[in-house]
Amino acid sequence: MPRAFELAAARPWLMLPDALDSLMAIADRQGDPEALEARLGKPLDNARAVTLRDGVAVIPVTGPIMRYANLFTRISGATSTQELATDLQAALDDPKVRAIVLNVDSPGGEATGINELADMVHAARGKKPIKAYVGGTGASAAYWIASAADEVVVDDTALLGSIGVVVEVAVRKEADGIKRYTITSSNAPNKRPDLDTEQGRAEIAKSIDALAEVFVAKVARNLKADPADVPAMGDFGGLKVGADAVAAGLAHRLGSLESLIAELASPAATQRKPSMTIVRTTAELQAAIAAGTDPQTLQIAAAEPVDLDAVKAEAGASAAKAERERITGIHALAAKGFEKEIAAAIEEGRSVEATALSLFKAAQDRGIGLAGIKADATGTTGANPPQGDQAAAERKTAVNAIVAGARR
């Protein structure tokens, strides 16, 4: 059996059937890759390149995807996760690159190496805007990679999905020659419509199912979806077209490569706002500064809204209480013959102390002495009026006495 065919047949694939058939046919025809390379004398001119347009790096993810770059990948028109990882890292490190577009048109590829590359794309989120554009096919392994970007943008006619794993097993039979068997993961029966389920291949299917679970889990992580929903989103290994892929949740929106590049080339699209630290008190502000927080990212919390109706109600209640206490205090000063003074004090809004003073003056005008006021205020019998000219002292003493009586 040709060595190239043996290598291809021994690997699990995340790839569309027609593309895998073509790859296997190439492997069968070419025989030993090392011998072929020796006959050719030099590698084929199929080097990969990243184009930079207005600060947007466009990385092609095209053709079958292999783990390593070699002559066989170039013969089959394939690319490698090794080259893609190098291209991606170069774009991330280049200060001239403000955003990255993965230009995907691939039927899928070898399972080995896909998870590492998709994880690398997912980890790049937040460093620079990274989008995946599918203008043709983004199937199986290629979709795994695309789903790891910030956003998946697809053309109206793009094909997405084929979420599942397949193994092509080649067995040499003496009578029939080489016989090929196709085994697919159980979560994607539509990946190979003519599925042959002989019991003898059940053990091989177990390892394929395990790999498929990783595929589904990572797609679910990338899309923030429930892993149980992913097989149905991808039509159980089938394909979704354009708007149907968006509706199923496999892509975020429709668009074109040119519009996406123009969108990302805008400075506003690539400018990321720094995360803000909100402080509410002076202590929190001092602690943030002491911790080395960039002052440009500090934001003072907005004042809590004031309920004006509640404030008015509280003020009204307080004023009403004070007014009740004032009127009660004035009524406590009332004595027979001073009804007009009491009514005037309440009407004019006088304080208890002012009312007491006015009553004292009125009592003096009517010939009532300080001793009588004191006796009435304290509940004791009257005493001789004070001697000497001490009008100011008497007035103060009288007011205190009247007020004390009112409180009593």
C-alpha positions as CSV (number, residue, x, y, z in Angstrom):
1,M,0.0,0.0,0.0
2,P,1.4,3.5,-0.8
3,R,2.9,5.2,2.2
4,A,1.0,8.5,1.6
5,F,-2.3,6.6,1.5
6,E,-1.5,4.7,4.6
7,L,-0.7,8.0,6.4
8,A,-4.0,9.6,5.3
9,A,-6.1,6.5,6.1
10,A,-4.8,6.2,9.6
11,R,-6.0,9.6,10.8
12,P,-9.4,10.9,12.0
13,W,-10.8,13.7,9.9
14,L,-13.1,16.7,10.4
15,M,-13.8,17.1,6.7
16,L,-16.5,17.0,4.0
17,P,-16.7,13.6,2.2
18,D,-16.0,14.9,-1.4
19,A,-12.9,16.8,-0.1
20,L,-11.7,13.7,1.8
21,D,-12.2,11.5,-1.3
22,S,-10.1,13.9,-3.4
23,L,-7.4,14.0,-0.7
24,M,-7.3,10.2,-0.5
25,A,-7.2,9.9,-4.3
26,I,-4.2,12.2,-4.4
27,A,-2.5,10.2,-1.7
28,D,-3.2,7.0,-3.5
29,R,-1.7,8.4,-6.8
30,Q,1.3,10.1,-5.4
31,G,2.8,7.2,-3.5
32,D,5.7,8.1,-1.3
33,P,5.8,11.9,-0.6
34,E,9.5,11.9,0.0
35,A,10.2,10.2,-3.3
36,L,7.9,12.6,-5.1
37,E,9.7,15.6,-3.5
38,A,13.0,14.2,-4.7
39,R,11.7,13.9,-8.3
40,L,10.3,17.5,-8.2
41,G,13.6,18.9,-6.9
42,K,12.0,21.9,-5.2
43,P,8.8,22.7,-3.2
44,L,5.7,23.9,-5.2
45,D,5.2,27.6,-5.2
46,N,2.2,27.7,-2.8
47,A,3.5,29.8,0.1
48,R,1.0,31.2,2.5
49,A,0.8,35.0,3.1
50,V,-1.0,37.4,5.4
51,T,-2.3,40.6,3.7
52,L,-2.6,43.9,5.6
53,R,-5.3,46.3,4.4
54,D,-5.8,49.6,6.3
55,G,-4.6,48.0,9.6
56,V,-6.7,44.8,9.1
57,A,-4.7,41.5,8.7
58,V,-6.5,39.0,6.5
59,I,-5.4,35.4,7.2
60,P,-6.6,32.8,4.6
61,V,-7.9,29.6,6.0
62,T,-8.4,27.7,2.8
63,G,-8.4,24.2,1.5
64,P,-8.0,21.0,3.6
65,I,-6.3,21.6,6.9
66,M,-3.5,19.4,8.1
67,R,-1.4,19.6,11.3
68,Y,2.0,20.1,9.7
69,A,3.1,21.8,6.5
70,N,4.9,19.4,4.1
71,L,4.9,18.5,0.4
72,F,1.7,16.5,0.8
73,T,-0.2,19.5,2.0
74,R,1.0,21.5,-1.0
75,I,0.1,18.8,-3.4
76,S,-3.4,18.6,-2.1
77,G,-3.9,22.4,-1.9
78,A,-4.1,22.1,1.9
79,T,-2.8,24.4,4.6
80,S,-1.6,23.5,8.1
81,T,-2.5,24.5,11.6
82,Q,1.2,25.1,12.2
83,E,1.2,27.8,9.5
84,L,-2.0,29.3,10.6
85,A,-0.7,29.6,14.2
86,T,2.4,31.3,12.9
87,D,0.3,33.7,10.8
88,L,-2.1,34.5,13.7
89,Q,0.7,35.2,16.2
90,A,2.5,37.4,13.7
91,A,-0.7,39.5,13.3
92,L,-1.2,39.7,17.0
93,D,2.4,40.9,17.6
94,D,2.5,43.4,14.8
95,P,1.6,46.9,16.1
96,K,0.4,48.0,12.6
97,V,-2.4,45.4,12.8
98,R,-5.5,46.7,14.6
99,A,-7.8,43.9,13.7
100,I,-7.7,40.3,12.2
101,V,-10.0,38.6,9.8
102,L,-9.8,34.8,9.3
103,N,-10.9,34.4,5.7
104,V,-12.4,30.9,5.8
105,D,-13.1,28.7,2.8
106,S,-12.3,25.1,3.8
107,P,-14.1,21.7,3.9
108,G,-12.3,20.9,7.1
109,G,-9.3,18.7,7.7
110,E,-7.3,16.5,10.1
111,A,-8.6,16.4,13.6
112,T,-5.2,16.6,15.2
113,G,-4.1,20.2,15.9
114,I,-7.4,21.8,15.3
115,N,-8.3,22.1,19.0
116,E,-4.9,23.8,19.8
117,L,-5.4,26.3,17.0
118,A,-9.0,27.1,17.9
119,D,-7.9,27.6,21.5
120,M,-5.3,30.0,20.3
121,V,-7.9,32.0,18.4
122,H,-10.2,32.0,21.4
123,A,-7.5,33.2,23.7
124,A,-6.8,36.1,21.3
125,R,-10.2,37.5,22.0
126,G,-9.8,40.9,23.7
127,K,-6.2,41.5,22.5
128,K,-7.4,42.6,19.1
129,P,-10.8,42.4,17.3
130,I,-10.7,39.0,15.6
131,K,-13.5,38.0,13.1
132,A,-14.1,34.9,11.0
133,Y,-15.5,35.4,7.5
134,V,-16.9,32.5,5.6
135,G,-17.5,33.3,1.9
136,G,-17.7,29.7,0.7
137,T,-17.4,26.7,3.0
138,G,-16.7,26.6,6.7
139,A,-17.2,23.0,7.5
140,S,-16.1,20.7,10.2
141,A,-12.5,21.5,11.4
142,A,-12.7,24.9,9.5
143,Y,-15.9,25.8,11.4
144,W,-14.3,24.7,14.7
145,I,-11.6,27.3,14.1
146,A,-14.1,30.0,12.9
147,S,-16.4,29.6,15.8
148,A,-13.5,30.6,18.2
149,A,-13.3,34.2,16.8
150,D,-15.2,37.1,18.3
151,E,-17.8,36.9,15.6
152,V,-18.6,34.7,12.6
153,V,-19.7,36.7,9.5
154,V,-21.0,34.7,6.5
155,D,-22.0,35.2,2.9
156,D,-25.6,34.5,1.8
157,T,-24.4,31.4,0.0
158,A,-21.9,30.1,2.6
159,L,-22.0,26.6,3.9
160,L,-21.4,26.1,7.6
161,G,-21.5,23.1,9.9
162,S,-20.7,19.4,9.5
163,I,-20.0,19.2,13.2
164,G,-18.8,15.6,13.6
165,V,-15.8,13.3,13.2
166,V,-15.1,10.6,10.6
167,V,-12.4,8.0,10.1
168,E,-11.6,6.3,6.7
169,V,-10.3,2.8,7.4
170,A,-8.5,1.0,4.6
171,V,-8.3,-2.8,4.7
172,R,-6.5,-5.0,2.2
173,K,-8.4,-8.1,1.2
174,E,-6.8,-10.7,-0.9
175,A,-9.8,-11.3,-3.2
176,D,-11.2,-7.7,-3.4
177,G,-8.0,-5.7,-3.0
178,I,-8.2,-2.6,-0.8
179,K,-11.6,-2.0,0.8
180,R,-12.4,1.3,2.5
181,Y,-14.7,1.7,5.5
182,T,-16.1,5.0,6.7
183,I,-17.0,5.4,10.4
184,T,-18.6,8.5,11.7
185,S,-19.3,9.9,15.2
186,S,-22.8,9.0,16.4
187,N,-23.7,12.6,17.0
188,A,-23.5,13.3,13.3
189,P,-25.3,10.6,11.3
190,N,-25.8,13.0,8.4
191,K,-22.0,13.5,8.0
192,R,-22.1,10.4,5.8
193,P,-25.6,9.6,4.6
194,D,-24.7,6.0,3.6
195,L,-23.5,5.1,7.0
196,D,-22.4,1.4,7.4
197,T,-22.9,0.4,11.1
198,E,-21.3,-3.1,11.3
199,Q,-20.8,-4.3,14.8
200,G,-17.1,-4.9,14.2
201,R,-16.4,-1.2,13.9
202,A,-18.1,-0.2,17.1
203,E,-14.9,0.0,19.1
204,I,-13.3,2.4,16.7
205,A,-16.4,4.6,16.9
206,K,-15.9,5.0,20.6
207,S,-12.7,7.0,20.2
208,I,-14.3,9.0,17.4
209,D,-17.3,9.9,19.8
210,A,-14.8,11.0,22.4
211,L,-13.1,13.4,20.0
212,A,-16.5,14.6,18.8
213,E,-17.5,15.5,22.3
214,V,-14.5,17.8,22.6
215,F,-15.5,19.4,19.2
216,V,-19.0,20.0,20.4
217,A,-17.9,21.3,23.8
218,K,-15.5,23.8,22.3
219,V,-18.0,25.0,19.8
220,A,-20.5,25.5,22.6
221,R,-17.9,27.4,24.6
222,N,-17.0,29.6,21.6
223,L,-20.6,30.4,20.8
224,K,-21.8,30.5,24.5
225,A,-24.3,27.8,23.7
226,D,-25.6,24.7,25.5
227,P,-23.5,21.7,24.3
228,A,-26.7,19.7,24.0
229,D,-28.0,22.2,21.4
230,V,-24.9,22.2,19.2
231,P,-25.6,19.0,17.1
232,A,-29.0,20.3,16.2
233,M,-27.6,23.8,15.4
234,G,-25.3,22.1,12.9
235,D,-28.1,19.8,11.5
236,F,-26.5,16.8,13.1
237,G,-23.5,16.9,10.9
238,G,-25.3,18.5,8.0
239,L,-24.8,22.0,6.5
240,K,-26.6,25.3,6.9
241,V,-26.6,28.0,4.2
242,G,-26.1,31.7,4.8
243,A,-29.1,33.1,6.7
244,D,-30.1,29.7,7.9
245,A,-26.6,29.4,9.6
246,V,-27.2,32.7,11.3
247,A,-30.7,31.7,12.4
248,A,-29.4,28.4,13.8
249,G,-26.8,30.3,15.8
250,L,-23.8,29.0,13.8
251,A,-23.0,32.6,12.7
252,H,-23.7,36.1,14.0
253,R,-24.7,38.0,10.9
254,L,-24.6,38.2,7.1
255,G,-22.0,40.4,5.4
256,S,-19.2,40.6,2.8
257,L,-15.4,40.4,3.1
258,E,-15.0,44.0,1.8
259,S,-17.6,45.5,4.1
260,L,-16.1,43.6,7.1
261,I,-12.6,44.9,6.3
262,A,-14.0,48.5,5.9
263,E,-15.8,48.2,9.1
264,L,-12.7,47.0,11.0
265,A,-10.5,49.6,9.4
266,S,-12.5,52.3,11.1
267,P,-10.6,53.6,14.2
268,A,-13.8,53.5,16.2
269,A,-14.2,49.8,15.5
270,T,-10.9,48.9,16.9
271,Q,-10.6,51.3,19.8
272,R,-11.3,49.4,23.0
273,K,-12.5,51.3,26.1
274,P,-10.6,50.5,29.2
275,S,-12.5,48.9,32.0
276,M,-13.5,51.5,34.6
277,T,-13.2,51.2,38.3
278,I,-16.1,52.7,40.1
279,V,-15.5,54.2,43.6
280,R,-18.3,55.4,45.9
281,T,-16.4,56.8,48.9
282,T,-13.1,58.6,49.6
283,A,-11.8,55.5,51.3
284,E,-12.5,53.5,48.1
285,L,-10.8,56.1,46.0
286,Q,-7.7,56.1,48.2
287,A,-7.6,52.3,48.2
288,A,-7.8,52.2,44.3
289,I,-5.0,54.7,43.9
290,A,-2.9,52.8,46.5
291,A,-3.4,49.6,44.5
292,G,-1.9,51.3,41.4
293,T,-5.2,51.8,39.5
294,D,-4.8,54.1,36.4
295,P,-6.5,57.4,37.4
296,Q,-7.9,57.6,33.9
297,T,-10.0,54.4,34.6
298,L,-11.4,55.7,37.9
299,Q,-15.1,56.8,37.9
300,I,-17.0,58.3,40.7
301,A,-20.3,56.6,41.3
302,A,-23.3,58.7,40.5
303,A,-25.2,60.0,43.5
304,E,-28.2,58.0,44.5
305,P,-31.4,59.7,43.2
306,V,-33.2,61.7,45.8
307,D,-36.9,61.1,46.3
308,L,-38.2,64.7,46.4
309,D,-41.7,63.6,47.4
310,A,-40.3,61.7,50.3
311,V,-38.2,64.6,51.4
312,K,-41.2,67.0,51.1
313,A,-43.3,64.6,53.1
314,E,-40.7,64.2,55.8
315,A,-40.2,68.0,56.0
316,G,-43.9,68.5,56.2
317,A,-44.3,66.0,59.0
318,S,-41.4,67.6,60.9
319,A,-43.0,71.1,60.5
320,A,-46.4,69.8,61.5
321,K,-44.9,68.3,64.6
322,A,-43.1,71.5,65.5
323,E,-46.3,73.5,65.0
324,R,-48.2,71.2,67.3
325,E,-45.6,71.5,70.0
326,R,-45.6,75.3,69.6
327,I,-49.4,75.6,70.0
328,T,-49.4,73.1,72.9
329,G,-46.7,75.2,74.6
330,I,-48.6,78.4,74.1
331,H,-51.9,76.9,75.4
332,A,-50.0,75.8,78.5
333,L,-49.2,79.5,79.2
334,A,-52.9,80.5,78.9
335,A,-54.5,82.1,81.9
336,K,-57.9,83.7,82.4
337,G,-58.0,87.2,81.0
338,F,-55.2,86.6,78.4
339,E,-57.3,84.8,75.7
340,K,-56.6,87.6,73.1
341,E,-52.9,87.4,73.7
342,I,-52.9,83.7,73.3
343,A,-54.9,83.8,70.1
344,A,-52.7,86.5,68.7
345,A,-49.5,84.5,69.5
346,I,-50.8,81.4,67.7
347,E,-52.0,83.4,64.7
348,E,-48.8,85.3,64.3
349,G,-46.6,82.2,64.7
350,R,-44.8,83.4,67.8
351,S,-42.6,81.0,69.7
352,V,-43.4,79.8,73.2
353,E,-40.7,82.0,74.7
354,A,-41.9,85.1,72.8
355,T,-45.4,84.4,73.9
356,A,-44.3,84.1,77.5
357,L,-42.5,87.5,77.3
358,S,-45.6,89.2,75.8
359,L,-47.7,87.7,78.5
360,F,-45.3,89.0,81.2
361,K,-45.5,92.5,79.8
362,A,-49.3,92.3,79.6
363,A,-49.3,91.1,83.3
364,Q,-47.1,94.0,84.3
365,D,-49.4,96.4,82.6
366,R,-52.3,95.0,84.6
367,G,-50.3,95.2,87.9
368,I,-49.5,91.5,88.3
369,G,-46.1,91.2,90.0
370,L,-43.2,88.8,89.3
371,A,-43.8,86.9,92.5
372,G,-47.3,86.0,91.4
373,I,-46.1,84.8,88.0
374,K,-43.4,82.6,89.7
375,A,-45.9,81.2,92.2
376,D,-48.3,80.3,89.4
377,A,-45.5,78.7,87.4
378,T,-44.2,76.7,90.3
379,G,-47.5,76.0,92.0
380,T,-46.3,77.8,95.3
381,T,-47.8,80.6,97.2
382,G,-46.8,84.1,96.3
383,A,-43.9,86.0,97.9
384,N,-43.0,89.7,98.4
385,P,-42.2,91.3,95.1
386,P,-38.5,91.9,94.5
387,Q,-37.0,95.3,95.6
388,G,-34.9,97.5,93.5
389,D,-34.7,98.4,89.8
390,Q,-33.9,95.1,88.1
391,A,-36.2,95.2,85.1
392,A,-34.0,93.2,82.8
393,A,-33.3,90.5,85.3
394,E,-36.9,90.3,86.3
395,R,-38.0,90.0,82.7
396,K,-35.6,87.1,82.1
397,T,-36.6,85.4,85.3
398,A,-40.3,85.8,84.4
399,V,-39.9,84.4,81.0
400,N,-38.0,81.4,82.4
401,A,-40.6,80.9,85.0
402,I,-43.5,81.1,82.6
403,V,-41.9,78.7,80.2
404,A,-41.0,76.3,83.0
405,G,-44.6,76.4,84.1
406,A,-45.8,75.7,80.6
407,R,-43.5,72.7,80.2
408,R,-44.6,71.5,83.7
